[in-house]
Amino acid sequence: MKRKLQIFVSSTYKDLLDERQAAVSAILEAGHIPAGMELFAAGDQSQWETIKRWIDESDVFMLILGGRYGSIEPQTELSYIELEYDHAVKLKKPYFAVVIDESALAERIKAKGEDAFELENAAKLGALRAKVLSKMSSFFRDAKDVKLAIHKSIRDLESRHKMAGWVCAVDFPDRALAEEIIHLRQENEKLTKAKTISKTPPAEEEMLYLKDLLKSMKVLVPAFVAGKKSEGDVLSLFYGNRHLFTAGVDNSVGAGEASGWIFSNVGAPLEAHELVTNEKVAGAQFRRLVLSKKGARFLAFLDKMIHLDKTATVTK
């Protein structure tokens, strides 16, 4: 599933309007979600708490540092951008920073005068610049450099960090089904980790375990599936409807009531044990369960067991 990362963009405002706009555009182009301090009013402690919460909930923190130190938070006498940066670093939040090149800053000062450089807190700006450059950072000269840095940094961070991000609701399966799958996978992991002494080969031992486990999972089968209301088990329903899973069982309206029931009630434990794959159907608003390679091996194993049972009966 495509995950959208929430990226908090920190910077001074008036002197970096073009760079902020470039950052927002680049983040949106990459399919992610920008957030930033311009959403809030500076100077209010409750607003600072809100800003911290936004940083906490964001997946990535980005700092654009130009020639201004920015608005001061009264209690700490530090700028909001420094507080935001320090908070993100303290949280060990995935982050990156772009710092204006000194020659580019000099050109801006000539062109824009006092609006481009710090007068009141030059020493604090210098200390912040040194602190930022001592960690992960790069230089920029204009808005184009900011966009390039964002695209590169997002790719690097995605490869090095496991980030939660946001998933679109239409791309995510039913919540109750998802929670059941997670629970079953956790139980499966516990059982798999448990060490047992057996002379059976590991692959065959897993198949025997799955057979017994799915056989123990009882379900009440409605009449529109089995002809009459009855109790069944997941193993029998899987094996009896193997042709459906081979072709793909979906939960669309047109698939029919029986297919939808099998998708929801039989598919969850099968997916939890990786016997089927849950895939999104291109151009449609529904999902489909398709037999996996492991599922095909499991069905072949069941065929083999049934054949051996019949042979043993004839021999007797």
N, C-alpha and C positions, 0 to 999 in steps of 0.2 A: 504494500500500500504506500502511496506517495505521501510523505510526511512534510508538512509545512513547518519550518522553524520560525519562531518568534525572535526577531533580532532587535535589541534595544540600541538605538543610535544616540550617543551622547556627544554634544558639542556646544560651543557658544553659538548664539543664534544669528544676529544681524550681520556679522562679518563672514559667515559661512553659509549664507542662504543657498548659493549655487551648489556647494558641496553637499549640503543636506538633501537638496532635491535630487542630486545625482545618486546619493546613497539610497534614498527611498525608491527611486526608479530601478536601480540595479537589484535591490532586494526583491521588488515585485516581479521583475523580469526573470529572476531565478526561481520564482514560484513560492516565495516566503513572505512573512508578515513583518513589516517595520513597526516599531514603537519608539517613542522618545519623549523628552522632557517638555517639549512645546505643548504637550497636552495639559500641562499643569501650570499653575501660577507659582512663581518663586516667592520665598520669604515666609512661608507658612509651614510650621512644623508638621501639621497633619498632612500637608501635601508632600513633604519629604518622606513621610512614612508610606504614602501611596506610591511614590516613585520607587522606593526600595522594594515594595511588593511587586511592582512591575518588573524590576530587574530580577527578583527572585524567580518569577514565573516565566521569564524569557529563557530561551535556549542558548542564545549567544549575546555577548555584549560587544559593542563597537564604539571606539572613541575616535572622533575627528578633532585633532588639536591644531588650532591656527595660531594667530598672534595675539589673542585676547584670553584673559584668565576667566572672565565671566562673572555672573551674579554671585554674591557672597551669602552664605548661610550664616545668620547672625551668631548662633551659639558656638560654632566651631571656628568661625572666621576663615573658612575655606570655601572655595567656589563649589558650586553644585557639580560641575563636571569632574572635579577632583574627588568629591565625596562619592559620586557615582562610580568612578573608576576604582577607587579603593574598596568600595563595597563589592563590586564584581570580582576583584582579585581575591578578596577575603573569602568569598564563597567558592573560589576555584572554578568560577564560571568560564566556559570556553569563550575566549575573547580575542580581539585583535585591535590594533590602533594604527591610524595613519596620521603622520605629523608633517606639517608644512615644511618644505625645504627652505633653508635660510635665505638663499638667493631669491626664491620666489616670494618670500615674505618681504624682502627688501624692495622688490618691484611693486608689491601691493602698497607698501607704505608711501612710496613715491606717488603712486596713482591716487590713493584714497586718503592719505594723511592719518589723522588720529583714529579714524574708525577701524583701521587695520592693525593697530598695535596697542599694547598695554602700557598705560601711564602710571596708574596707582599701585598695581601689584606686580610689577615687573619681576621682583625677586621670587615671588611665589610661582609665577608662570615659568620662570627658568628652572626652579626646583621640580615642578610638575613635568616639564619637558624632559629633564634628565631622568626622572623616575620612569616615565613611559618608554623612553628610548632604551633603558636598561633591560626591558622585557620585549616580548614579541611585538614588533612594530615595523612600519615602512614609511617612506617619505612620499609626499605628493606635491605637485606644482599647481594642478588645476582640477576641475571637477571630473575630467576624463580619467585622470589617474586614480581618483577615488572609486569610480565605477570598476575599473580593472582590478583594483585591490580587493574589492568586495567579492567579485566573482572568484578570484583565486583563493581568497581566505576561506570562503564558505566551503569550497571543495576540500581544502586542506583540513578544516575542522571536522567535516563530515567523515573523513577517512580516519581521523584520530580519536574521535569521541563518539560515544553512544548517547545520542540525544533523543528525548521523548518526542518533541514536536507535536503537531496537531494533525489529525486525520479527518478528512471530510466524512460526514455521516453516511453518505451514499456508498462510500468505498469500504465501510466497516460492516461486518455481519451483525445479525441481531444480537443485542447486548446479552440477553439471557443465554443464548447459544454460545456466545464468546466466553462468558463466565464459566459455563459448564465445561467447555473445551479446556480452559486454563486449569480448572480444578482437576479434570481427568489427567491432563499432562503432568501436573504436579504429583498426583498419586502414582502415575506411571514411572516418573523419575525416581520416587522413593523406592518402589519395588525393584526397579532396574539396578539401583545402587546396592540393594541388599544382596550380600554374597551368599550363594547357595552352592552346595556340593552336589554335582550331578555328572553322570557319565555321558549324558546326552550332549551332542554337539551344540555349541552356543546358538547357531541359527535355528536349528530345529527346536531347541529348548524355548526360544522366544515364541515360535509359532504355537507350540503346545500351550504356553502360558496365555497367549492371545485367544486361542480357541476356548480354553476354560473360562477366561475372564469374560469374553463376549457371550458365552453360553450362560453365565451367571447373571447377566444384565437382562432382567425381565421387563417387558413392556406390554401394555394393554393395546392390542391391535384392533382398530375400529372395523366395522363391517365393510366399509367402502374400500378397504385394502385387502382383506382376507376372505370376503364373502359373508362372514359372520363375525361378530365380536368375540374375540378370544385372547388368551394370553400367549405371548410369544417371547422370543429372546433375540437379541441383536445378532448373534451368530447365524441363526436360521434365516432371519430376514435379509442379512447381507448375502448369504450364499444363495438364497432363493431368488434374490433380485440382482444377481451379479451382472446380468445382461444390461440392466438399467444403469448401474454404476460404470460399466465399460463405456456405454454411450454418453453418460453424463446425466445426473439427476439435478434438476434446478427447482427453484422456488418461485418461478413465474406463475402468473395467473393462468396462462394458457397450458401449463404443463399438466394440470389436473390435480384434483384433491389428493389422490393417493401419492403422487410424486411429491407434492408439498409436504405430506405427512412423513414420508420416508426421509426427505431432506432434513427435516427438523428433528425427528425422533431417533433415526438410525444413523444419520450422518455425523452427529456430534461426537459420539465415542469412536467412530471410525476415523474421523479427522484427528482426534486427540492422539490416536496411536499410529497416525501417518499412513493409514490404509487407503485413504482418499485425499485428494487435493481440492481445497476450496478456492475457486478461481472466479474472477469477475468476467462477465461476458461483455465483450467489446460492444459499445454502442447501446447497451441495455442497462436497466436499473435492477437487475437481479443477478444472483450468483449461481454457480454450478459446482456440484461435487463430481469429480472424475477419479476413476480408479488410478492409484499411484503404482509405481513399480513394486513397492513393498506389498501393496494390496494384491497385485497380480501373483506375486510369489506365494502369498498366503492362500489365495484361492487354489493355486496349483497344489499346495500342501494338503488342503482339505480334500481335493480330488484324489490325491494319492492315498490318504487315510481311508476314504470311502471304498476305493478299489481294493485295498488290503483287507478291509473288513469283509467285503463280498467274497474274496478269495478264500479267506479263513472259513467262512460259512460253508462254501462248496466242498472244501477239503474235509470238513467234519462229516 
